[in-house]
Amino acid sequence: MIIVACGILLIAVFTYVFWPERNSAQQPQKTRLEFLGERKQVVYDNLRDLNFEYRAGKYPEEDYAAQRASLENEAAEVIAEIDLLEAQPR
């Protein structure tokens, strides 16, 4: 009797956990401008973290300069594309 009850409980738990939902949450669709805004913020955060770690002595001068140049170039590209998209008529 106990084994049957445990089996039914096990089936109920697996059904509850693995049953597909009918109304699954969907991600809202982002525009290219929203995506670029988020990307710009991530690049700025990375630059801030890089400066902090350099000042803490975790990066040698050469690595810091290369990383900083790479992040600044990426930021410039993102900002240029944002400006381009904002200048276009809707």
N, C-alpha and C positions, 0 to 999 in steps of 0.2 A: 504494500500500500504506500509506503514512504517512497519507494523507488518510482512508482507511477506519479506521485505528486511532484517529486523532484524533476522527473522528465517533462511533465506539463509546464512546470515553472521554467525549466531550461528552454523549452520551445517558445514560451511566451517572451522570455527575455531576448532571445535571438530574433524573434519576430519584431519586437519593439525597436531593437537596435538597428537592424539591417533592413527594415521595410522602407522602400523608397517613398519620399514625400511627394505629394501631388503638386504642392505649391512651394517648390524650393525657392529660396531667396536668390534673386538675380542681381548681379552687379549692375549699377547704372552705367550707361554708355558715356564715356568721356569724350570730349572733343579734343582735337589736337592741341588747342590752346591750353586746356586744363592739364593735359598730360605734360606739356612743356613747362607750365608753371610749377608743377610738382617736381619735375626733373631739375629745374633751376634751384629750387629750395634744397634738394638733395646735394647738388654740387656745392652750393654755399655751405651746407653743413659739413661736407667733406673737407672743404678748404679750412673751415674753422677748426675742425679736428686735427688736420695736418699741421696747422700753425701751433696748436697746443702741444702736440706730440713732439714737434721740432724744438720748441722752447723747453720741453721737459728732457730733451737730450736723447730722444729715441731714434732720431733720423740724422744721418750724416748730411753735410751741406750739399753734396752732389745729388743724393737721392731726394732731398727736400726740394731742390731747385727743379729737378725733372718732374716730380709729382705735381708741384705747384704749377709749372708751365702747362702740364697736361690738363689739370683741372681748370685753369684759367682759359685755355683754348676751348674746352668743352662748354664752359659757361658762356663764352663769347658766341659760340655757335648757337646755343640755345636761345640766348637773348636776341641774336640777329633773326632767328626764325620767329620768335615771338613778335618782334617789331614788324616783320614782314606780314604775318598773319593779322596783326592788329591794323595795319595800314590798308588792307584789302577791304573793299566795300562788301557788306553782307547782303 
